[in-house]
Amino acid sequence: MRIAFGDVSFLSPLSELVRNVFAVGKNYVDHAREFDGSGFNATSGATTMPSVPQIFTKATTSLAGPTDAIVFDEGTTSSVDYEGEIGVVIGQRCRNVPERDALATVFGFLVLNDVTARDLQRNHVQWFLGKSLDTFCPVGPWITTIDQAPIESLRVRTWVNDELRQDAPLSDLIFGVPRLIATLSSAMTLLPGDIIATGTPVGVGIGLSPPRFLRDGDVVRVSASGLGELRNPVVSRAFVPVRGRSRT
């Protein structure tokens, strides 16, 4: 039985995350400049151009699928932003990997949206909380293996309501994929299924004048050559308290 590609609904290629997503801040030159000029960078002692990769993480509970809604409560944040990125999926347990051998540890690549609550990112003077709201890490729609997606061919694009906002090749990274793997693995063991979000290019909402944040009813699309496309509607709704039963 054949099914038309358009009739297939994709779930996240990872049903759950091994641990927090590793992410990289300010890894494209023009985005580093727009972020520092936005008024939302409250990181103490920050410089416009980082001399080493700036690593932060996103909570496992932020995971969402390629067509899931990006959901936020306006009582929590009023400045939700998109960050289209390419994610690296680690394929083997590794530690202290030199840059020259780093690509051998990669299983493949996927599309990722590092959705961010800018006010939380600024007010808490760090990035974790503003990056980790539920549904704030759409990924997918599949993982393309590294042999089918050479780095020099990868380009990420982001649209909001069909308006192209971001467009850049992965080769423009300040710190390339081998450097990121070498940096992380020098400090900790990387595990199969780990995701490294490589950074977002210029064109995010805070970089526009005036800033343009996501609103209820918007649709964000992020695509990368050979990796497919995310298409996530934006939903604003009030959350109610959720409490699980304690174990006995």
N, C-alpha and C positions, 0 to 999 in steps of 0.2 A: 504494500500500500504506500503510495506516494502522498506526501503532504506538502503544500506550497510553503515556501520559506516564510512568507508573510503571515501565515497562520500559526506559526510556532511561537510560543511564549517562553522566553528564557528566564531561568532563575539565576541567582548568583552562582558562579562556577565553584564557589566555596560555601558549603552549607553553614560552616562556622569558622571563625578564625582561630589559628593556633594560639595566638596571643595578639597584643596590640599591633596595629599597623605602624611600621616605622615610616616616618615622613620627613621630608627635607624642606626647610624654609629658605626662601630667597635664593633659588638655584638657577634663575635666569636673570641676566643683567638688568633688563628693562623692568622686570617685575620687582626686583630689589629696590630700584629707584622709586617706582610708583608706591610701593608699600611704605617706604620710609617717608615719603611725602604726603601720606594719607592722613596722618594724625592718629592712626590706630596702632602704631608700633610703640608699646610702652616697655619693651624689654630693656632692662638696665644696661647701659654701656654699649648699646647696639651700634654697629657701624653699617653703612649702606652696603658695602661689598664684603661679604664674609671671607675670612682667610682660611677657614675650615668649614666642612659641612655642618649646617645647623640642624640637628636631629631633634624631633619631638615625636610623640606617638598619638594615635587615635584609639579609643577604647574598642574592645571587641564588639560591644553592643551597638556600635555605630554602623555596623554592616547592613547594607541594603542591596537589593537586586537591581538589574539594569532597567527595569520599568517600574520599580516601587516608588511610592510618593516620598518626597522629602518633606517631613512633617515638623513643624515648630509651633511653639506657643508664644504669642506676642507678649505674654506676661513674663517670659524668660529672656527673650531676645527680640530686638527690633531691627537687627542689621544682619540678616542671613545673606551670605555671599557664596558664590561658586568658585571652584578652582579646578579646572580640567587638567588632568595629569595622566601620565603613563605609569603603571605600576609594574614592578619587577617581582616575579614569583620565584622564590628560592626553591631549588630542586633537591638539595642534599645537605645533610648536616655538615657544617664546616666552621673552622676557627682559624684565625690568623692567615687569611688568604691574601697573597700578594696581588696587586692590581693585574699583573700579567696573566694570572690564572683565574681571575674573578668570574669571567663569563662562563667558565666551565661549571660553575655552581648554579647557574640560572636554568630554571625549567622553562620559563616563558614570560610573556608580557600580557597585561590586560589594561583596559580603560578604567579610570578611577576619577571620581569627583570628590575632592577634599573640601566638602561643604564646611563653612565656618561661620560661627556667630561672632562677628567682629567686635561687638561691645563686650562680650565675655572675654574674648582674647585680650582686649585692651585693659579692661577693668581688673582682671585677675593677674595682670603683669606676667603672664605666661600663656602658652598656647593650648595646653592639654584640654581644659574644660570647654573652651569655645570650639574645639575641633571634634568633640566626642559626643555630641548630642545623638540620641537615637535617630537612625536613618541618615546620618550625616556622612556616610561612606558608601555610596553606590559603587559597585564594581561589576565588571562583566563586559559583554554578555558571555564571553568565553575566554579561555587562556590560549593564546597562540604560542606554540613552542618556539624557542629561540632560533631553530634552524629554518623556520618559516617566516621569521620576523627579524631580519638583521637590523641592528640599531640605526644604521645610516638611512634606512627606509622609513623610520617611524616619525610621524608628525601628528601632533595633537591639535584638535580644533574644538571650540566651544561656542554654542549658540544659546541665546535666551530668546524665546519666542521667535525663532527663525532669524534673529539678528546675530551675525557672526561677531563674537567678542574676542576670541583668542585663536591664534594660529601660529604655531612655531614647531620647528623640527627638534627632535630629542637631541640632536647633535649640538644644539645651542646651550646645553646645560653648562653651568659654571663648573660643577663637579660631576663628571660622567659616571655611568653605571659602575665601571670597575672601581673607581675611587670610593663610591658609596659603600660597596660591598667590602672593600678592604678596610674602610674606616669602622664600620659596624663590627666586622668579624675580629678586628683587633681588640675589641672590648668585651665581646660576648660570643657565644656559640649561636650561629644561625641555624634554623631548623627548616626542614621541608615544609612548604606552605606559608612561610613568612612572606609578607608583602612589604616592599619598599616603594613608597610613593615618591617619585623622583623630583617633584616640584612643579609649580605652575608658571606659565609664561605671562607676559604683560596682558592686561585687558580685563582684570577682575573688576567687580562692581565698585570697590573703594577707590579705584584708580580713575574713575570717570568724574567729570565735573558738571553738576554735583554728583556725589556717589549714587549709584542705583542698586539698591538691594532687592533681593527676591521677594515677591509678594504672592499671596494666595492666587492660584490660577495660572501662574507662570509655568512654562515648560522649559527645562534645561536639557540640552543635548550635548554630549561630549563624544567625539569619535577620534579614532586613530587609525592610520592606514594599516589594513590587515588585521585589526583587532576588533572591529565592529563598533557599535554605538550604544551609549547609554541614552535613555529618553525618560526623564523623571519629572512628573508633575510636582508642583509645589503646593502644599496644603498648610494653611494656618488654622489651628484649632486649639481650644483650651484643653489642657490635660487634666485628668482627675487622678487623685492618689491611687496607686496600685501597691498592694501589699501581698506578699506571698505567705503561705503558711509556714511556720517554723517546723523543722523536722523533729520528730520525737524518737 
